[in-house]
């Protein structure tokens, strides 16, 4: 596999969850082995927000946040940020058809357009991807 779509839940799984979910470890190992994670522009916002919220809830110290922020910047150098600005009507239609949030529909739309496997920990998104004929990680 050369590329796959990586959603925020999977990356957050290896950043925040203990123990790390198996699917998050699998996606991280694919990256370590040279696969390219493809992400929509919203990914950066979702992950950064989750890190801030984890600190506010006492799950992370300010030092851990600084480390994760630096790791995030390093990660973004290796990831491919999809340059396409997807029309709102496409995201809305995808969300309506699949009963996903528009945010999750953005990952599904990207995976469908790229014909790439989708790495997600979200069960509704995994099921929608399978129904649309995508491989899931």
N, C-alpha and C positions, 0 to 999 in steps of 0.2 A: 504494500500500500504506500502510495506516495503522498497522498493528502487526504484529510478528513475534516469535517466541520466539527468544531469544538464549542460546546455551549458553556455558559458561565458555571452552571451547576457542577460540571465535571472538574473544571479547574479549581473551583472552590472546594471540591471534595478532597483534592490533594493538598490544598493550602490550609484548610481549617478543620476538617474532620479527623477525629482520632477515635477509632482506627480509620485509616484511609479506606474508602469503599473500593472494592476490587475493580469495578469498572473505571474509576478514576485512576487507579494505578495502571491499569491496562492502557488507557489513553496516554498517560505520562510516559510509559515505557515505549509506546509507538513513537513519540516525539524524540525520546532519547536515542532510539534506533534510526532516526532520520526522516520520519514522516513529517509532513508540514501541516500544522494546524491552521485551518482557514476559519476566520472569525468575521462576523459583521461588525460594523463600527460601534454598535451599542454594547458589545462585549466588554470593552474597556470600562464603560460607565457602570455596568452591572457588577463587575468584579470589584471595582474600586468602592462602590457603595456598600457592598457586602462586607468588605474589610473594615470600613468605617463603622458600620452597624455592629460588627463583632467586637470592636473596641468599646463602643458605647455600652454594650451589654456585658462587658467585663470578660469576654472570651479571649481578648488579645490585649497585651500591654502596648504602650506607645512605642516601645522599642521593637516589638514584633511587627507593628504596623510599618515602621520605617523599613525594616528588612523586607517585608512583603512588597512594599511599594517599589523598592529597588529591584526585587526579583521580577515583579510585574513588568517593569521597564525593560529588563533583560529579555524576558519572555516575548514581549512584543516585537523585539528585533528579529526573532526567529519565526514569528507567526506571519501569515499572509492576511492582512486586513482587506476584506473584499471592498473594492472601490465603488461598486455600483450602489447608487442611491435608489432603492426599490420604491416604486410608486406606492403610495398609501393604499390605493384601491386594491393592489395585488396583496398587500399584507392583510387588509381587512377581509378580502375574499378567502384567503388561506385560513385566517383565524375563524371565520364563520364556518367554513367547510369542515374544519377539524375540531372545532370547539376548544381551541387553544387560545392563550393570550396572544396579542399581537407580537409581544416580545418573543415568545416561543415560536410563533409563526415565522418570524424573521430567520430563525435557525433552520426551520424546515424548508422554507423557500430557498435559502442558500444551498442547502444540501441537494435539493431537487434540481436546481439550476446547474450545479456543478456535477451532478450525478456522483456524489461523494458520500461515503459512510458518515453517520452522525454519531458523535459521542455525547451522550446526555445521561444524567441520573434521573431525569424527570420521566416518570412512567407514562404519563399522558402523551408526552412528546415522543417517547420511544414507540408507543403503539401507533401514533399517527404516522411516524416515519415508516414503520413496517407496513401499514396499510397502503402507503404510497410506493411500496416496493424498494425502499432503501435498506441498506445494511445498517445495523446499529452496533455501537461499541459499548 
